[in-house]
Amino acid sequence: MSFHPNDVIRRGRAASLIVSGVVLFLLGAFFRAQVIRNEESLLQSEENRLRQVPTAAPRGRILDRNNRPIAENVVGYSVALLALSEDTLRATLDRLKSTIQLTPKQYQDAIRRYRQASNRPTVIVQDASLDVVSVLEEHHMDFPSLIIQSAPKRIYPDGQAVGAFVGYVAEISEPELANMSADGYKPGQLVGKQGLEKQYEKLLHGREGIQFVEVDAHNRVVTNGRAREAVTPQATAAILSRLLGIRPPADAEFPVPSSLEAP
């Protein structure tokens, strides 16, 4: 290496140019990130902080020709969990067993729902009783990732008298989801399984809403945010009322699953 004064000056100038180039590059990256892409960064931060929680839509009512309901909705409750991973879900379910009664089927159904749609809250209890809701509210600090929502519950006031032709609703199956996902159906939603509930599913099925909840780094719910209301089918009742035209006699005997009996 030459230490001639001219060589030293040339190397110093080259080093200065390299350092200046690196500084200019870093300043440009900083300006792009903090000024030009500031709105995009804020949006990404907001999305990381807010989670979408779907709210179930009530199904359309089914009326007879006298406008009496033969299938309608009442207020129910569902319990869901925001889980970061399947291991987190299993650990929370194991702890929940000491607080409420969880059947093996409910446990396995929750795991299945998480695997189907890990980006959606995992429903643990679809039709929770007031006793279960009260207990979980008392232990809210122990389970901060739990979400308790009001959810429409389908009832049939005439019970067995209409069971054969009205049908019933249940959680969408994987084969049904594969065929109906193009129409906006999502895992965990309820669909008609038999009778009129199945035949006129597209008329009866509402559009679910969305509620935004704020979560911390551990996916624990902090506050509830803005919501988009679920949409209930409006024309369904009138359409089905005209289609039915008749009402079965009150003393008619039809086989019907026990889950359809009016409470």
Backbone as JSON, one array per atom type, in Angstrom:
{
  "sequence": "MSFHPNDVIRRGRAASLIVSGVVLFLLGAFFRAQVIRNEESLLQSEENRLRQVPTAAPRGRILDRNNRPIAENVVGYSVALLALSEDTLRATLDRLKSTIQLTPKQYQDAIRRYRQASNRPTVIVQDASLDVVSVLEEHHMDFPSLIIQSAPKRIYPDGQAVGAFVGYVAEISEPELANMSADGYKPGQLVGKQGLEKQYEKLLHGREGIQFVEVDAHNRVVTNGRAREAVTPQATAAILSRLLGIRPPADAEFPVPSSLEAP",
  "N": [[0.86, -1.19, 0.0], [0.59, 2.13, -0.92], [1.84, 5.08, 0.59], [2.01, 7.55, -0.39], [1.38, 11.05, -0.49], [-0.53, 11.88, -2.45], [-1.8, 9.46, -3.08], [-2.95, 8.8, -0.62], [-4.79, 10.88, -0.34], [-6.51, 10.33, -2.5], [-7.58, 7.84, -1.7], [-8.85, 8.63, 0.64], [-10.83, 10.35, -0.41], [-12.31, 8.49, -1.88], [-13.22, 6.82, 0.15], [-14.79, 8.65, 1.53], [-16.8, 9.15, -0.38], [-18.02, 6.63, -0.48], [-19.02, 6.34, 2.15], [-20.74, 8.55, 2.2], [-22.57, 7.76, 0.25], [-23.74, 5.5, 1.48], [-24.94, 6.72, 3.73], [-26.76, 8.43, 2.45], [-28.39, 6.48, 1.25], [-29.51, 5.21, 3.49], [-30.87, 7.39, 4.63], [-32.72, 7.85, 2.6], [-34.22, 5.43, 2.71], [-35.26, 5.66, 5.28], [-36.84, 7.97, 4.97], [-38.68, 7.04, 3.09], [-39.98, 5.02, 4.53], [-41.0, 6.36, 6.79], [-42.36, 8.6, 5.9], [-43.39, 8.49, 3.15], [-44.57, 5.9, 3.12], [-46.07, 5.97, 5.39], [-48.87, 5.93, 5.97], [-49.54, 3.38, 5.09], [-48.07, 1.84, 6.89], [-49.3, 2.56, 9.3], [-51.84, 1.5, 8.84], [-51.26, -1.25, 8.7], [-50.36, -1.64, 11.3], [-52.72, -1.12, 12.67], [-54.3, -3.23, 11.78], [-52.96, -5.36, 12.9], [-53.53, -4.95, 15.52], [-56.29, -5.05, 15.79], [-58.89, -7.44, 15.77], [-61.09, -9.3, 13.73], [-64.32, -10.21, 14.56], [-66.81, -12.33, 13.76], [-70.35, -11.82, 13.68], [-73.24, -13.63, 14.19], [-75.98, -13.94, 11.91], [-79.5, -13.65, 12.29], [-81.71, -16.19, 11.11], [-84.16, -16.11, 8.47], [-87.62, -15.77, 9.3], [-90.16, -18.33, 9.27], [-93.41, -18.41, 8.23], [-96.88, -19.39, 8.59], [-99.92, -19.52, 6.56], [-101.53, -17.88, 7.99], [-99.91, -16.05, 9.07], [-98.65, -16.9, 11.38], [-95.83, -17.83, 13.27], [-93.82, -20.58, 12.37], [-91.27, -21.22, 12.43], [-88.77, -19.55, 14.05], [-86.63, -17.08, 15.69], [-84.85, -16.83, 18.78], [-83.13, -15.12, 21.45], [-79.89, -16.25, 22.06], [-76.75, -17.54, 23.35], [-73.28, -17.66, 22.56], [-70.02, -19.07, 23.03], [-66.75, -18.23, 22.37], [-63.26, -18.44, 21.41], [-60.26, -16.6, 21.1], [-57.52, -17.79, 19.75], [-53.98, -18.13, 19.67], [-52.55, -20.26, 18.7], [-52.83, -23.82, 18.03], [-51.89, -25.22, 20.22], [-52.15, -23.31, 22.23], [-54.92, -23.11, 22.25], [-55.67, -25.71, 23.1], [-54.54, -25.72, 25.66], [-56.04, -23.72, 26.93], [-58.61, -24.82, 26.76], [-58.25, -27.06, 28.39], [-57.91, -25.8, 30.85], [-60.39, -24.62, 31.07], [-62.03, -26.74, 31.61], [-62.1, -27.08, 34.33], [-63.72, -25.1, 35.13], [-66.18, -24.88, 33.68], [-68.49, -27.33, 32.4], [-67.21, -29.3, 29.96], [-67.82, -31.3, 27.23], [-66.33, -34.26, 25.74], [-66.92, -34.19, 23.0], [-67.45, -31.46, 22.49], [-64.91, -30.48, 23.01], [-63.32, -31.71, 20.99], [-64.67, -30.75, 18.74], [-64.09, -28.04, 18.9], [-61.32, -28.05, 18.4], [-61.38, -28.99, 15.78], [-62.76, -26.9, 14.49], [-60.92, -24.83, 14.79], [-58.81, -25.75, 13.21], [-60.04, -25.71, 10.74], [-60.54, -22.96, 10.28], [-58.41, -20.94, 11.33], [-58.16, -18.24, 11.5], [-60.51, -17.21, 12.38], [-62.56, -16.59, 15.29], [-62.63, -19.31, 17.56], [-65.33, -21.3, 18.09], [-66.53, -22.54, 21.09], [-68.67, -23.27, 22.79], [-71.72, -23.58, 21.4], [-74.44, -23.09, 21.99], [-74.83, -21.66, 24.66], [-75.83, -21.85, 28.04], [-77.51, -19.65, 30.39], [-76.41, -20.02, 32.89], [-73.82, -20.99, 32.34], [-72.79, -18.79, 30.95], [-72.86, -16.87, 32.98], [-71.02, -17.93, 34.85], [-68.65, -17.86, 33.35], [-68.4, -15.13, 32.93], [-67.85, -14.31, 35.5], [-65.32, -15.35, 35.75], [-63.82, -13.93, 34.0], [-61.33, -12.59, 34.04], [-59.6, -14.69, 34.27], [-59.76, -15.91, 31.84], [-59.07, -14.16, 29.48], [-59.12, -14.21, 26.7], [-61.49, -15.16, 25.86], [-64.62, -14.84, 24.16], [-67.83, -13.8, 24.59], [-70.87, -13.9, 23.06], [-74.08, -12.68, 22.0], [-76.21, -14.81, 20.27], [-78.39, -15.79, 17.67], [-80.95, -18.16, 18.29], [-82.5, -20.95, 16.92], [-85.91, -21.78, 16.96], [-88.89, -23.81, 17.11], [-92.05, -23.25, 17.39], [-94.29, -25.01, 17.21], [-93.22, -27.45, 17.57], [-93.11, -30.96, 17.29], [-95.18, -31.1, 15.47], [-94.54, -29.8, 13.11], [-92.13, -30.75, 12.4], [-91.46, -32.67, 10.4], [-91.66, -31.5, 7.84], [-90.6, -28.93, 8.03], [-87.98, -29.18, 8.94], [-84.6, -28.77, 10.2], [-81.83, -26.92, 11.63], [-78.24, -26.96, 11.54], [-74.67, -27.07, 12.25], [-72.61, -26.25, 9.48], [-71.31, -28.76, 7.37], [-68.14, -30.22, 6.34], [-68.21, -31.25, 3.6], [-70.5, -29.82, 2.7], [-69.59, -27.22, 3.03], [-67.55, -27.13, 1.13], [-69.06, -27.12, -1.2], [-70.6, -24.83, -0.92], [-69.09, -22.62, -0.28], [-68.48, -20.77, -2.23], [-70.7, -19.19, -2.28], [-70.44, -17.57, -0.14], [-70.52, -18.82, 2.32], [-69.2, -19.82, 5.49], [-66.89, -21.57, 7.7], [-68.39, -23.07, 10.58], [-70.86, -21.8, 10.47], [-74.49, -21.93, 10.6], [-76.71, -24.05, 8.82], [-79.59, -25.05, 6.85], [-80.79, -28.35, 7.24], [-82.74, -30.24, 6.62], [-86.0, -30.57, 5.07], [-87.99, -27.57, 4.72], [-86.14, -25.76, 5.73], [-83.76, -26.53, 4.53], [-84.45, -26.61, 1.8], [-85.08, -23.94, 1.17], [-82.77, -22.61, 1.82], [-81.06, -20.55, 0.78], [-82.74, -18.36, 0.79], [-83.38, -18.11, 3.46], [-81.01, -17.83, 4.83], [-79.04, -15.47, 6.48], [-76.79, -12.57, 6.3], [-73.74, -12.48, 7.86], [-72.5, -10.27, 10.41], [-69.79, -8.06, 11.39], [-67.66, -7.56, 14.1], [-65.2, -5.53, 15.54], [-62.55, -6.21, 17.66], [-60.23, -5.1, 20.08], [-57.04, -6.31, 20.7], [-54.29, -7.46, 22.77], [-50.7, -8.12, 22.74], [-50.73, -10.79, 23.4], [-53.03, -11.77, 22.38], [-55.24, -11.24, 23.93], [-58.41, -10.01, 24.73], [-58.99, -6.58, 24.75], [-60.61, -4.2, 24.38], [-63.9, -3.64, 22.98], [-64.65, -2.79, 19.64], [-65.79, -0.88, 16.79], [-68.68, -1.96, 14.92], [-70.19, -3.95, 12.34], [-73.42, -4.47, 11.54], [-75.17, -7.61, 11.59], [-77.08, -9.02, 8.9], [-80.45, -9.66, 8.45], [-82.55, -11.78, 6.51], [-85.15, -10.17, 4.76], [-87.4, -10.55, 3.1], [-88.08, -13.17, 3.3], [-90.01, -14.38, 5.05], [-92.55, -13.61, 4.06], [-92.44, -14.68, 1.47], [-92.18, -17.47, 1.94], [-94.49, -17.88, 3.36], [-96.45, -17.6, 1.41], [-95.68, -19.68, -0.23], [-96.06, -21.97, 1.35], [-98.83, -22.03, 2.13], [-100.64, -23.79, 3.47], [-101.37, -25.14, 6.71], [-100.26, -27.59, 8.95], [-102.34, -29.87, 10.84], [-102.79, -29.35, 14.36], [-102.61, -31.61, 15.93], [-101.13, -33.39, 14.53], [-98.82, -36.06, 13.95], [-95.47, -36.27, 13.61], [-92.21, -37.57, 12.97], [-89.41, -36.17, 14.66], [-86.27, -34.73, 15.39], [-85.06, -34.58, 18.78], [-83.82, -32.18, 19.3], [-85.3, -30.27, 18.07], [-87.53, -29.68, 19.47], [-89.71, -27.35, 20.98], [-88.6, -25.05, 23.48]],
  "CA": [[0.0, 0.0, 0.0], [1.39, 3.36, -1.03], [1.5, 6.16, 1.51], [2.28, 8.83, -1.04], [0.3, 11.99, -0.16], [-1.61, 11.88, -3.45], [-2.56, 8.22, -2.93], [-3.74, 8.91, 0.61], [-5.91, 11.8, -0.61], [-7.47, 9.63, -3.36], [-8.29, 6.84, -0.9], [-9.75, 9.35, 1.54], [-11.98, 10.8, -1.17], [-13.12, 7.32, -2.22], [-13.92, 6.4, 1.37], [-15.84, 9.65, 1.82], [-17.91, 8.92, -1.31], [-18.74, 5.42, -0.07], [-19.76, 6.65, 3.37], [-21.83, 9.46, 1.84], [-23.59, 6.97, -0.45], [-24.46, 4.68, 2.46], [-25.77, 7.61, 4.53], [-27.88, 8.86, 1.6], [-29.29, 5.33, 1.09], [-30.24, 5.03, 4.75], [-31.81, 8.5, 4.77], [-33.82, 7.62, 1.66], [-35.06, 4.36, 3.25], [-35.98, 6.22, 6.42], [-37.87, 8.88, 4.45], [-39.74, 6.25, 2.45], [-40.73, 4.28, 5.54], [-41.65, 7.21, 7.77], [-43.16, 9.65, 5.27], [-44.15, 8.05, 1.98], [-45.38, 4.71, 3.45], [-46.55, 6.12, 6.76], [-50.27, 5.49, 6.07], [-49.56, 1.92, 4.97], [-47.57, 1.29, 8.15], [-50.34, 2.74, 10.3], [-52.9, 0.54, 8.56], [-50.79, -2.56, 9.1], [-50.35, -1.66, 12.76], [-54.11, -1.21, 13.12], [-54.78, -4.58, 11.49], [-52.35, -6.27, 13.87], [-54.09, -4.69, 16.85], [-57.71, -5.33, 15.77], [-59.31, -8.73, 15.24], [-62.47, -9.35, 13.27], [-65.15, -11.23, 15.2], [-68.09, -12.39, 13.06], [-71.59, -11.9, 14.47], [-74.19, -14.45, 13.44], [-77.21, -13.29, 11.46], [-80.7, -14.46, 12.48], [-82.34, -16.71, 9.89], [-85.5, -15.59, 8.19], [-88.73, -16.49, 9.94], [-91.09, -19.05, 8.39], [-94.78, -18.2, 8.71], [-97.92, -20.1, 7.87], [-100.76, -18.61, 5.79], [-102.15, -16.94, 8.93], [-98.81, -15.26, 9.61], [-98.16, -17.43, 12.64], [-94.48, -18.38, 13.05], [-93.56, -22.01, 12.59], [-89.82, -21.26, 12.7], [-88.32, -18.19, 14.35], [-85.39, -17.0, 16.45], [-84.81, -16.19, 20.09], [-81.76, -14.76, 21.83], [-79.07, -17.26, 22.71], [-75.38, -17.09, 23.6], [-72.2, -18.55, 22.14], [-68.73, -18.8, 23.67], [-65.66, -18.47, 21.43], [-61.92, -18.17, 21.94], [-59.22, -16.13, 20.19], [-56.33, -18.59, 20.07], [-52.81, -17.86, 18.85], [-52.12, -21.52, 18.11], [-53.59, -24.97, 18.51], [-51.41, -25.53, 21.57], [-52.8, -22.34, 23.13], [-56.33, -23.51, 22.34], [-55.77, -26.91, 23.94], [-54.23, -25.36, 27.05], [-57.18, -22.98, 27.47], [-59.71, -25.77, 26.94], [-57.95, -27.87, 29.57], [-58.19, -24.98, 32.04], [-61.84, -24.38, 31.12], [-62.71, -27.92, 32.15], [-62.25, -26.93, 35.77], [-64.66, -24.0, 35.37], [-67.48, -25.3, 33.14], [-68.49, -28.71, 31.91], [-66.95, -29.44, 28.53], [-67.87, -32.69, 26.82], [-65.28, -34.61, 24.76], [-67.32, -33.75, 21.65], [-67.22, -30.02, 22.41], [-63.46, -30.31, 22.96], [-62.83, -32.09, 19.66], [-65.27, -29.84, 17.77], [-63.33, -26.78, 18.96], [-60.06, -28.28, 17.69], [-61.7, -29.1, 14.35], [-63.09, -25.57, 13.98], [-59.69, -24.05, 14.69], [-58.06, -26.23, 12.05], [-60.75, -25.27, 9.54], [-60.42, -21.51, 10.1], [-57.67, -20.43, 12.48], [-58.26, -16.78, 11.53], [-61.78, -16.85, 12.98], [-62.68, -17.07, 16.68], [-63.02, -20.71, 17.65], [-66.51, -21.48, 18.92], [-66.39, -23.64, 22.04], [-70.04, -23.65, 23.16], [-72.59, -22.9, 20.44], [-75.68, -22.66, 22.64], [-74.47, -21.62, 26.07], [-76.9, -21.5, 28.97], [-77.23, -18.47, 31.21], [-75.52, -20.43, 33.99], [-72.46, -21.04, 31.8], [-72.39, -17.41, 30.67], [-72.62, -16.19, 34.27], [-69.78, -18.44, 35.42], [-67.51, -17.36, 32.56], [-68.27, -13.7, 33.19], [-67.2, -14.18, 36.8], [-63.92, -15.75, 35.6], [-63.32, -13.26, 32.8], [-59.92, -12.27, 34.19], [-58.83, -15.92, 34.1], [-59.83, -16.28, 30.43], [-59.27, -12.89, 28.77], [-59.26, -14.41, 25.26], [-62.84, -15.65, 25.58], [-65.6, -13.88, 23.65], [-69.21, -14.24, 24.8], [-71.72, -13.11, 22.18], [-75.46, -13.09, 21.79], [-76.34, -15.49, 18.98], [-79.77, -16.23, 17.48], [-81.23, -19.58, 18.48], [-83.68, -21.33, 16.13], [-86.93, -22.54, 17.68], [-90.06, -24.22, 16.35], [-93.12, -23.19, 18.41], [-95.21, -26.13, 17.13], [-92.51, -28.68, 17.88], [-93.2, -32.14, 16.43], [-96.22, -30.96, 14.46], [-93.99, -29.29, 11.85], [-90.77, -31.24, 12.24], [-91.21, -33.47, 9.21], [-91.49, -30.73, 6.61], [-89.82, -27.71, 8.25], [-86.58, -29.56, 9.06], [-83.85, -28.2, 11.32], [-80.54, -26.32, 11.25], [-77.06, -27.45, 12.26], [-73.42, -26.52, 11.74], [-72.28, -26.67, 8.13], [-70.31, -29.82, 7.33], [-67.04, -29.96, 5.4], [-68.68, -31.39, 2.21], [-71.39, -28.71, 2.38], [-68.77, -26.01, 2.92], [-66.86, -27.18, -0.15], [-70.02, -26.79, -2.26], [-71.31, -23.57, -0.69], [-68.18, -21.54, 0.07], [-68.54, -19.74, -3.28], [-71.85, -18.33, -1.99], [-70.15, -16.78, 1.04], [-70.64, -19.6, 3.56], [-67.93, -19.94, 6.2], [-66.92, -22.62, 8.73], [-69.08, -22.77, 11.83], [-72.19, -21.23, 10.28], [-75.61, -22.87, 10.62], [-77.43, -24.18, 7.56], [-80.71, -25.97, 6.89], [-80.4, -29.74, 7.0], [-83.84, -31.01, 6.05], [-87.25, -29.86, 4.88], [-87.98, -26.21, 4.2], [-84.91, -25.1, 6.12], [-82.75, -26.85, 3.53], [-84.92, -26.27, 0.46], [-85.04, -22.5, 0.98], [-81.6, -22.13, 2.56], [-80.54, -19.28, 0.27], [-83.66, -17.3, 1.2], [-83.42, -18.0, 4.91], [-79.68, -17.53, 5.38], [-78.7, -14.05, 6.53], [-75.38, -12.23, 6.1], [-73.17, -12.22, 9.17], [-71.86, -8.99, 10.6], [-68.42, -8.1, 11.89], [-67.3, -6.68, 15.2], [-63.76, -5.43, 15.72], [-62.12, -6.18, 19.06], [-58.82, -4.76, 20.25], [-56.33, -7.34, 21.46], [-52.9, -7.14, 23.07], [-49.73, -8.99, 22.08], [-51.04, -12.18, 23.74], [-54.35, -12.05, 21.81], [-56.26, -11.07, 24.95], [-59.33, -8.94, 24.35], [-58.84, -5.38, 25.56], [-61.87, -3.46, 24.26], [-64.71, -3.88, 21.79], [-64.64, -1.64, 18.75], [-66.94, -0.64, 15.93], [-69.3, -3.19, 14.43], [-71.1, -3.93, 11.2], [-74.52, -5.31, 11.98], [-75.58, -8.74, 10.77], [-78.26, -8.71, 8.08], [-81.48, -10.69, 8.45], [-83.37, -11.75, 5.31], [-86.39, -9.43, 5.02], [-88.54, -11.0, 2.31], [-88.23, -14.61, 3.43], [-91.25, -14.81, 5.71], [-93.68, -13.44, 3.15], [-92.3, -15.63, 0.37], [-92.47, -18.83, 2.39], [-95.89, -17.92, 3.75], [-97.23, -17.85, 0.2], [-95.34, -20.99, -0.76], [-96.64, -23.02, 2.18], [-100.25, -22.0, 1.85], [-101.44, -24.55, 4.41], [-100.77, -25.38, 8.02], [-100.62, -28.94, 9.4], [-103.15, -29.89, 12.05], [-102.0, -29.27, 15.59], [-102.43, -32.93, 16.56], [-100.41, -34.28, 13.62], [-97.65, -36.68, 14.56], [-94.36, -36.45, 12.68], [-90.93, -37.77, 13.67], [-88.59, -34.96, 14.68], [-85.19, -34.84, 16.37], [-85.36, -33.94, 20.05], [-83.27, -30.82, 19.34], [-86.23, -29.34, 17.46], [-88.67, -29.42, 20.34], [-89.72, -26.0, 21.53], [-88.25, -25.05, 24.9]],
  "C": [[0.9, 1.25, 0.0], [0.89, 4.42, -0.06], [1.88, 7.52, 0.93], [1.11, 9.77, -0.77], [-0.84, 11.98, -1.16], [-2.47, 10.62, -3.35], [-3.46, 8.26, -1.69], [-4.96, 9.79, 0.39], [-6.97, 11.1, -1.46], [-8.27, 8.59, -2.57], [-9.26, 7.51, 0.08], [-10.99, 9.85, 0.84], [-12.91, 9.64, -1.53], [-13.92, 6.84, -1.0], [-15.05, 7.36, 1.72], [-17.05, 9.45, 0.92], [-18.73, 7.7, -0.91], [-19.6, 5.68, 1.16], [-20.95, 7.56, 3.06], [-22.96, 8.71, 1.14], [-24.41, 6.13, 0.51], [-25.4, 5.53, 3.3], [-26.99, 8.07, 3.73], [-28.89, 7.73, 1.41], [-30.14, 5.13, 2.34], [-31.25, 6.15, 4.97], [-33.0, 8.33, 3.83], [-34.77, 6.54, 2.15], [-35.89, 4.85, 4.42], [-37.12, 7.12, 5.96], [-39.03, 8.12, 3.83], [-40.61, 5.55, 3.49], [-41.56, 5.19, 6.44], [-42.58, 8.25, 7.15], [-44.03, 9.1, 4.15], [-45.07, 6.89, 2.34], [-45.93, 4.77, 4.86], [-47.97, 5.59, 6.92], [-50.36, 3.96, 5.98], [-49.1, 1.26, 6.26], [-48.6, 1.41, 9.27], [-51.47, 1.74, 10.11], [-52.5, -0.86, 8.99], [-50.76, -2.7, 10.61], [-51.76, -1.81, 13.3], [-54.65, -2.61, 12.91], [-54.2, -5.58, 12.48], [-52.99, -6.13, 15.24], [-55.56, -5.08, 16.92], [-57.97, -6.71, 15.17], [-60.77, -8.66, 14.85], [-63.19, -10.51, 13.94], [-66.5, -11.26, 14.48], [-69.26, -12.48, 14.03], [-72.64, -12.61, 13.63], [-75.45, -13.67, 13.09], [-78.4, -14.19, 11.76], [-81.23, -14.96, 11.14], [-83.71, -16.08, 9.7], [-86.57, -16.42, 8.87], [-89.57, -17.2, 8.87], [-92.48, -18.93, 9.0], [-95.75, -19.09, 7.95], [-98.83, -19.08, 7.18], [-101.48, -17.6, 6.68], [-101.11, -16.07, 9.62], [-98.39, -15.67, 11.02], [-96.81, -18.07, 12.41], [-94.44, -19.88, 13.3], [-92.05, -22.26, 12.72], [-89.36, -19.82, 12.91], [-87.08, -18.24, 15.23], [-85.62, -16.36, 17.82], [-83.34, -15.91, 20.42], [-81.07, -15.93, 22.53], [-77.66, -16.7, 22.9], [-74.4, -18.14, 23.08], [-70.91, -18.11, 22.82], [-67.64, -19.19, 22.68], [-64.34, -18.05, 22.06], [-61.02, -17.67, 20.82], [-57.92, -16.82, 20.57], [-55.19, -18.26, 19.11], [-52.33, -19.1, 18.11], [-52.98, -22.64, 18.64], [-53.17, -25.37, 19.91], [-52.04, -24.59, 22.59], [-54.25, -22.71, 23.34], [-56.49, -24.7, 23.27], [-55.52, -26.57, 25.41], [-55.4, -24.62, 27.68], [-58.36, -23.9, 27.7], [-59.49, -26.64, 28.17], [-58.23, -27.09, 30.86], [-59.68, -24.73, 32.2], [-62.59, -25.55, 31.74], [-62.95, -27.82, 33.66], [-63.25, -25.83, 36.13], [-66.06, -24.33, 34.89], [-67.36, -26.73, 32.64], [-68.31, -28.7, 30.4], [-66.96, -30.92, 28.17], [-66.72, -32.99, 25.86], [-65.62, -34.15, 23.35], [-67.09, -32.25, 21.48], [-65.72, -29.72, 22.29], [-62.93, -30.58, 21.55], [-63.42, -31.18, 18.58], [-64.52, -28.51, 17.74], [-62.0, -26.92, 18.22], [-60.31, -28.32, 16.19], [-62.0, -27.72, 13.76], [-61.84, -24.71, 13.84], [-58.89, -24.47, 13.47], [-58.72, -25.8, 10.74], [-60.52, -23.79, 9.25], [-59.74, -20.91, 11.32], [-57.74, -18.91, 12.58], [-59.58, -16.29, 12.12], [-61.8, -17.29, 14.45], [-63.2, -18.5, 16.71], [-64.19, -20.87, 18.61], [-66.33, -22.71, 19.8], [-67.76, -24.18, 22.45], [-70.98, -22.86, 22.26], [-73.85, -22.34, 21.1], [-75.46, -22.71, 24.14], [-75.66, -21.19, 26.92], [-76.52, -20.25, 29.76], [-76.3, -18.8, 32.38], [-74.06, -20.44, 33.52], [-71.93, -19.63, 31.54], [-72.05, -16.67, 31.96], [-71.29, -16.63, 34.88], [-68.57, -17.88, 34.67], [-67.32, -15.86, 32.74], [-67.57, -13.46, 34.53], [-65.71, -14.49, 36.71], [-63.29, -15.09, 34.37], [-61.83, -12.96, 32.88], [-59.04, -13.51, 34.01], [-58.77, -16.36, 32.64], [-60.06, -15.04, 29.58], [-59.44, -13.03, 27.27], [-60.64, -14.92, 24.87], [-63.72, -14.51, 25.08], [-66.98, -14.48, 23.84], [-70.11, -13.32, 24.0], [-73.16, -13.59, 22.25], [-75.56, -13.67, 20.39], [-77.77, -15.98, 18.83], [-79.91, -17.75, 17.61], [-82.53, -19.92, 17.76], [-84.64, -22.15, 16.97], [-88.12, -22.81, 16.76], [-91.23, -24.3, 17.32], [-94.05, -24.39, 18.39], [-94.53, -27.48, 17.32], [-92.67, -29.78, 16.85], [-94.23, -31.99, 15.32], [-95.68, -30.5, 13.12], [-92.61, -29.87, 11.55], [-90.49, -31.93, 10.93], [-90.96, -32.62, 7.97], [-90.72, -29.43, 6.81], [-88.33, -28.04, 8.33], [-85.92, -28.94, 10.27], [-82.56, -27.6, 10.78], [-79.43, -26.91, 12.11], [-75.82, -26.86, 11.61], [-73.09, -27.1, 10.36], [-71.17, -27.71, 8.17], [-69.24, -29.47, 6.31], [-67.47, -30.17, 3.95], [-69.61, -30.24, 1.8], [-70.59, -27.42, 2.19], [-68.03, -25.98, 1.59], [-67.78, -26.77, -1.3], [-70.59, -25.39, -2.13], [-70.39, -22.4, -0.37], [-68.21, -20.42, -0.97], [-69.69, -18.78, -3.05], [-71.65, -17.54, -0.7], [-70.28, -17.52, 2.36], [-69.26, -19.82, 4.16], [-68.03, -21.04, 7.26], [-67.63, -22.15, 9.99], [-70.47, -22.2, 11.67], [-73.25, -22.32, 10.29], [-76.33, -22.86, 9.28], [-78.59, -25.15, 7.75], [-80.29, -27.37, 6.5], [-81.5, -30.56, 6.35], [-85.0, -30.07, 5.78], [-87.09, -28.47, 4.28], [-86.7, -25.47, 4.56], [-83.8, -25.35, 5.09], [-83.17, -26.39, 2.14], [-84.8, -24.78, 0.16], [-83.88, -21.86, 1.75], [-81.13, -20.76, 2.08], [-81.45, -18.11, 0.62], [-83.59, -17.05, 2.7], [-82.1, -17.54, 5.52], [-79.4, -16.03, 5.33], [-77.22, -13.82, 6.23], [-74.79, -11.79, 7.43], [-72.53, -10.84, 9.21], [-70.44, -9.17, 11.12], [-68.27, -7.11, 13.04], [-65.79, -6.7, 15.35], [-63.44, -5.35, 17.21], [-60.63, -5.87, 19.1], [-58.17, -5.8, 21.15], [-54.9, -6.88, 21.74], [-51.98, -8.15, 22.38], [-49.99, -10.47, 22.34], [-52.43, -12.58, 23.26], [-55.46, -11.98, 22.86], [-57.1, -9.86, 24.6], [-59.18, -7.77, 25.32], [-60.15, -4.58, 25.56], [-62.61, -3.91, 23.01], [-64.74, -2.62, 20.95], [-65.92, -1.54, 17.94], [-67.46, -1.96, 15.36], [-70.1, -2.93, 13.18], [-72.19, -4.95, 11.49], [-74.76, -6.47, 11.01], [-76.87, -8.39, 10.05], [-79.2, -9.9, 8.08], [-82.27, -10.63, 7.15], [-84.73, -11.1, 5.6], [-87.6, -10.04, 4.31], [-88.87, -12.46, 2.53], [-89.59, -15.03, 3.96], [-92.43, -14.73, 4.76], [-93.63, -14.45, 2.01], [-92.7, -17.03, 0.81], [-93.92, -18.95, 2.84], [-96.76, -18.22, 2.55], [-96.94, -19.24, -0.36], [-96.0, -22.12, 0.02], [-98.14, -23.13, 1.95], [-101.12, -22.71, 2.86], [-100.66, -24.72, 5.7], [-101.17, -26.76, 8.49], [-101.49, -28.88, 10.65], [-102.29, -29.97, 13.29], [-101.73, -30.63, 16.2], [-101.71, -33.91, 15.64], [-99.16, -34.82, 14.29], [-96.61, -36.94, 13.48], [-93.1, -36.73, 13.49], [-90.07, -36.52, 13.57], [-87.47, -35.16, 15.71], [-85.53, -34.09, 17.65], [-84.87, -32.51, 20.11], [-84.22, -29.8, 18.76], [-87.38, -28.97, 18.38], [-88.57, -28.03, 20.94], [-89.4, -26.04, 23.0], [-89.45, -24.76, 25.77]]
}
